Amino acid sequence: MKRLVAVAAISLLGLAACGESSSPAVPGESSQKGGDVLAKAPVAVAADILPGSTMEKIKQRGELLVGGSLDAPLLSQQNPVTGQVEGFDADMGKALAKYILGEPKVKIVNSASETREALLANGTVDVVFQTYTITEERAKQVAFAGPYYTSGLTIAVKKGASGITKPEDLNGKKVLAGANTPAIPAIKKLAPQAEIITFGSDPECIQALKQDRGVAYVQDETLLIADAQKDPSIQIVTKPFTVDPYGIGLKHGDDQFKKFVNDWLKKTQDAGLWQEIWKKSIGTVVTGEPPQPPQIGSVPGS
């Protein structure tokens, strides 16, 4: 049951994974709500900020540039009142910023699932926290620290719809998915006769489902849990049928920065900070204790 809870939480993370359209960077400093948790976040010693390294460049700039989302509930969503970006991914980014800078100062570049690799390659962002599933194919273009979370795909339909209880039931049907997300190969593998229709963001996918442009939407369970809570016309009809490890996207070939980020991630887990961030974000919807963080470097491509 705890496994399901962990995966459910993750899928909410998947909200971001569906992809968002790119937009200018916005401030993402810690809000007062997250301040108590981030106050416990570790700070790197001076010797860890190596001369000429990515870490030094970030420190000299004075802020961490994070590729992420602005509309992913519980993961990375901009608060319309405060303007701050809140959630699991957002606070993990702030914690990394504090580790490097001594303060949780970030700018979030609203990224699309189709453009994350380019944003890392050209230096527009330093890292990506955006339900970025680690795959060996992607690892040819970017480096991955982590994994820092594990997710799973599930299926949502309009409330009252029938005939879909497992992935194979998608055969012969129009199925919605986020562009350039793990949902696409999963659908092709389990329901090769499905017609896949893609959109760039989770809100677009949900709108298309409600407009009957597809009979089902495949996405991370946690994300769909959040969607269904906001909109009772949507219901989840399957348990997770994949296991998707999320990594922290980094520029390909920057082994020094990858080791630095992995060391930071291990410290956040050992200190209980990872768990506290989970509690104040995903844990506000998913019941139970925080799941066990995935083992760093445990999947191909990490």
C-alpha positions in Angstrom: 0.0 0.0 0.0 2.9 2.3 0.9 4.3 1.6 -2.6 1.1 2.8 -4.2 1.1 5.9 -2.1 4.7 6.7 -3.1 3.9 6.2 -6.8 0.7 8.2 -6.4 2.6 11.0 -5.0 5.0 10.9 -7.8 2.5 11.0 -10.5 1.4 14.3 -9.3 4.9 15.2 -10.2 4.1 14.0 -13.6 1.9 17.0 -14.0 4.9 18.8 -15.0 6.1 16.0 -17.1 3.3 16.4 -19.5 5.1 19.5 -20.7 4.6 23.2 -20.5 5.2 26.0 -23.0 8.4 27.9 -22.4 8.2 31.4 -20.9 10.5 34.0 -19.3 12.1 33.1 -16.0 10.2 34.0 -12.8 11.4 34.5 -9.3 11.1 31.3 -7.2 12.6 32.3 -3.8 11.4 30.4 -0.8 8.0 31.6 0.5 7.5 32.0 4.2 5.6 28.7 4.2 8.6 26.8 3.0 11.1 28.9 5.0 11.0 26.6 8.1 11.9 23.6 6.1 14.5 25.3 4.1 16.1 26.8 7.2 17.3 23.3 7.9 18.8 22.8 4.5 22.6 22.2 4.4 25.1 24.6 2.9 28.2 23.4 1.1 31.6 24.2 2.6 33.9 26.5 0.6 36.1 23.7 -0.5 33.2 22.0 -2.4 32.8 25.0 -4.7 35.7 24.2 -6.9 37.4 26.9 -9.0 36.1 27.1 -12.6 33.2 24.7 -11.8 29.5 25.1 -12.5 29.0 25.5 -8.8 31.3 28.5 -8.8 29.6 30.1 -11.8 26.2 29.7 -10.0 27.6 31.2 -6.8 29.1 34.2 -8.7 25.8 34.8 -10.5 23.9 34.7 -7.3 21.0 32.5 -8.3 20.3 29.0 -9.5 18.5 28.8 -12.9 16.0 25.9 -12.7 14.1 24.4 -15.6 10.7 23.6 -14.2 7.0 24.2 -14.2 4.6 26.9 -13.0 1.4 24.9 -13.1 2.1 21.6 -11.5 0.2 21.3 -8.2 2.2 19.9 -5.3 5.3 19.9 -7.5 6.0 23.3 -8.9 3.1 25.7 -9.0 3.1 29.5 -8.8 1.0 30.8 -6.0 -1.3 33.4 -7.5 -1.3 35.5 -4.3 2.3 35.5 -3.3 3.9 34.9 -6.8 6.1 32.3 -5.2 6.6 28.9 -6.8 5.7 26.1 -4.4 5.8 22.3 -4.3 8.2 19.3 -4.1 10.2 20.0 -7.2 10.3 23.8 -6.4 11.5 23.3 -2.9 14.1 20.7 -3.9 15.5 23.3 -6.3 15.5 25.9 -3.6 17.3 23.5 -1.3 20.0 23.0 -3.9 20.3 26.7 -4.4 20.8 27.2 -0.6 23.5 24.5 -0.7 25.4 26.4 -3.3 24.6 30.0 -2.4 23.8 29.9 1.2 20.3 31.1 0.5 17.4 29.5 -1.5 17.6 32.0 -4.4 16.3 30.5 -7.7 14.8 31.6 -11.0 12.5 29.1 -12.6 12.4 28.9 -16.4 9.1 27.5 -17.3 10.2 24.6 -19.5 8.5 22.3 -22.1 9.2 18.6 -22.1 10.3 19.0 -25.7 12.9 21.7 -24.9 14.6 20.6 -21.6 17.6 19.1 -23.4 18.3 22.2 -25.4 17.9 24.5 -22.3 20.6 22.5 -20.5 22.9 22.2 -23.5 22.9 26.0 -24.2 23.2 27.0 -20.6 19.8 28.6 -20.2 19.2 26.6 -17.1 21.7 25.0 -14.6 19.4 22.1 -13.6 16.0 20.7 -14.4 13.5 19.7 -11.7 10.5 18.6 -13.7 9.5 15.0 -13.3 12.3 14.2 -15.7 12.2 10.5 -16.2 15.7 9.0 -16.5 16.2 6.9 -19.6 19.3 5.6 -21.4 18.2 7.4 -24.5 17.9 10.8 -22.8 21.2 10.2 -21.0 22.9 10.5 -24.4 21.9 14.1 -24.4 21.9 15.2 -20.7 23.4 14.0 -17.4 21.1 12.9 -14.6 21.8 13.2 -10.9 19.6 11.0 -8.7 17.0 9.5 -9.1 15.3 11.7 -6.5 11.8 10.3 -6.8 10.0 7.4 -8.4 6.7 7.6 -10.3 4.2 5.5 -12.2 1.7 6.1 -15.1 -2.0 5.5 -14.7 -5.1 6.3 -16.8 -7.8 8.9 -16.3 -11.2 9.2 -18.0 -14.3 11.3 -17.8 -16.3 10.3 -14.8 -18.9 7.7 -15.6 -17.0 6.4 -18.7 -16.7 2.6 -18.9 -14.7 0.0 -20.8 -11.2 1.0 -19.7 -9.8 -0.8 -16.6 -6.3 -1.6 -17.9 -3.8 -0.3 -20.5 -4.7 -2.9 -23.1 -8.2 -1.5 -23.2 -6.8 1.6 -24.9 -6.4 -0.3 -28.2 -8.5 1.1 -31.0 -9.2 4.3 -29.0 -8.0 7.9 -29.0 -5.7 8.4 -26.1 -4.2 11.7 -24.8 -0.7 12.1 -23.6 1.9 14.8 -22.9 4.3 15.4 -25.8 7.7 13.8 -25.3 6.8 12.0 -22.1 7.1 8.3 -21.0 3.4 7.9 -21.6 3.9 7.7 -25.3 6.2 4.6 -25.5 4.2 3.0 -22.7 1.0 3.3 -24.7 2.7 2.1 -27.9 4.0 -1.0 -26.0 0.8 -1.9 -24.2 -1.8 -0.7 -26.6 -0.2 -0.6 -30.1 -3.5 0.0 -31.8 -4.3 3.2 -29.8 -4.3 6.5 -31.6 -2.1 8.8 -29.5 -2.9 12.5 -29.4 -0.4 14.8 -27.7 -0.5 18.2 -26.1 2.2 20.4 -24.5 0.8 20.7 -21.0 -1.3 18.9 -18.4 -4.1 21.5 -18.5 -4.4 21.1 -22.2 -4.6 17.3 -21.9 -7.3 17.6 -19.2 -9.3 20.1 -21.3 -9.0 17.8 -24.4 -10.3 14.9 -22.3 -13.3 16.9 -21.1 -14.0 17.9 -24.7 -14.0 14.3 -25.8 -11.0 14.7 -28.1 -9.8 11.5 -26.5 -11.4 8.9 -24.3 -8.5 8.5 -21.9 -5.5 10.4 -20.6 -2.2 8.6 -19.6 -0.2 10.5 -17.0 1.6 10.1 -13.7 -0.7 9.0 -11.0 0.1 11.8 -8.5 -0.6 14.4 -11.1 -3.8 12.8 -12.0 -4.8 12.6 -8.4 -4.4 16.4 -8.1 -6.3 16.9 -11.4 -9.2 14.7 -10.1 -9.3 16.5 -6.8 -9.6 19.8 -8.6 -12.1 18.6 -11.1 -14.6 15.9 -10.1 -15.5 15.2 -13.7 -12.2 13.3 -14.0 -11.6 9.9 -12.5 -8.7 7.5 -12.3 -9.4 4.0 -13.5 -6.2 2.0 -13.1 -3.4 1.5 -10.7 0.1 2.5 -11.8 1.4 0.2 -14.5 5.0 1.6 -14.9 7.8 2.6 -12.6 9.5 5.8 -13.7 12.6 7.2 -11.9 12.9 11.0 -11.9 16.3 12.5 -12.2 17.8 16.0 -11.9 18.7 17.1 -15.4 22.2 18.5 -15.8 24.4 19.5 -18.8 25.8 16.4 -20.5 29.4 15.7 -19.7 29.6 17.8 -16.5 30.7 14.9 -14.2 32.0 17.3 -11.6 28.6 19.0 -11.1 26.8 15.7 -11.2 28.9 14.3 -8.3 28.3 17.6 -6.4 24.5 17.4 -6.9 24.4 13.7 -6.0 26.4 14.4 -2.8 23.9 17.2 -2.0 20.9 14.9 -2.6 22.4 12.2 -0.3 22.8 14.8 2.4 19.2 16.0 2.1 18.0 12.4 2.4 20.2 11.5 5.4 19.2 14.7 7.2 15.5 14.1 6.7 15.1 17.3 4.6 13.9 15.3 1.5 11.2 13.8 3.7 10.1 17.1 5.2 9.8 18.6 1.7 7.6 15.7 0.7 5.4 16.1 3.8 4.7 19.8 3.0 3.9 19.2 -0.6 2.8 15.8 -1.9 2.2 14.6 1.7 -0.6 17.2 2.1 -2.7 15.1 -0.4 -1.2 11.6 -0.1 -1.6 10.0 3.3 0.9 8.1 5.2 4.6 8.5 6.0 7.0 9.7 3.3 8.2 6.9 0.9 11.8 5.7 0.9 13.8 7.9 -1.4 15.2 5.9 -4.4 18.9 4.9 -4.3 21.1 7.4 -6.1 22.6 6.0 -9.3 20.4 2.9 -9.1 19.0 3.0 -12.6 20.5 2.9 -16.1 21.3 6.5 -17.3 21.8 7.8 -13.8 
